Amino acid sequence: MNKNKLFFIVLFFLFLVFLFLFFNYKLEIWLFGGIVPLVIWMVNKDVFSGTKWFEKSISKEVVKPFVPQFVEKKYQIKKKETEGLNEIVKLCVPEPNQNVLLTFIKQLEYNDEPWYELNECARENKIPLFIHLDWKESVSELHYSLKNVVKFIMNKEIELPDYKLFESNFLVNNEWDAYKIYDDAIKKHNLQLSLLVTGGDEYVLIIHYVKDLKDVGFAIAKLGYKHRYYE
């Protein structure tokens, strides 16, 4: 249930309790048993519901690009994992941080998901590269992961959508595609996101400059995946 609706249901219940105590019990009973809980609940609306009293409402249009909005391509090229990983590092990681990852790739023994092994190395070296999300992750997970990568690439923070506008925990549903919304936001700074279509119940994405879209697509193809992006 929507947290805001639940808040008002509880508020109504507390109000009824207050009325009952007010008409049936002495001052100290309805004061501490009715007024105090009611006031505490009302004062802490932002804690219990996630929104403040009289908070300015924002049009649903802000968060409603209907899915699917993406483009999905499969390039007919030979699978070459080493080349693909090298190219992704060079396209998505600032140059001063590339050497440690390129060195790791040279000695990497591949499994079914070479991007995952590379990402573990990147994480150990505090280099945000692949964003790996479960299909049921909340929008806030995307928000903070993407915020971290963008700050690493640009060496500054940029304005991103308010993830609290989404009334669902899911990144994609029949009303919106959170990836499209965040992609639009970072494109204002010449960045965009690309997803690796792994075929699993997960989302794997990278952030790169808009001008590198085609090269990123070929790099993803060399890993054996389809490339999904937003126009």
Summary of the structure (lengths in Angstrom):
residues: 231
radius of gyration: 24.0
end to end distance: 33.8
largest distance: 82.7
contacts: 653
relative contact order: 0.15
helix: 54%
strand: 13%
